[in-house]
């Protein structure tokens, strides 16, 4: 049975859009999504399902969250094989001195246009290094993400829903998905 990883955008950030993970897992179970496993408090859930229409699946989860919790977060889905590909195509993988806690992946809802891709390539000179690969935006924040001026710039530039996960979370989600695939 296929495994999916759902990443909710803007959940449990700064005291807003609060969802307890046990309640979120119960909600997924009520939607007939099998064996939901959450990771940390930011709305990451790996689960099994026979459903293959990702758009319909995301809307179903989104509507159920809105009904139960009173807000409608963006739901970004990746299948187990897609997440495995995200890890395999990491442009920083063979580089020395990369601190994994400063490496983030932005999971985009859709692939950006060619025009947006060109704009990403011509970002102002910043300490961050950015690589767009398909629907993923790999960013290395050498000075940390908290002080970076890049995230607000990306929101204006992308105009596509995106949710960021640090590299350690990405690999942990892959571990959970791999266990579910077995």
Secondary structure, 3 states (H helix, E strand, C coil): CCEEEEEECCCCECCECCCCHHHHHHHHHHCCCEEEEEECCCCEEEEECCCCCHHHHHHHHHHHHHHHHCCCCCEEEEEHHHHHHHHHCCCCCCCCCCCHHHEEEEEECCCCCHHHHHHHHCCCCCCCEEEEECCEEEEECCCCCCCCCHHHHHHHHHCCCEEEEEHHHHHHHHHHHHHHHC
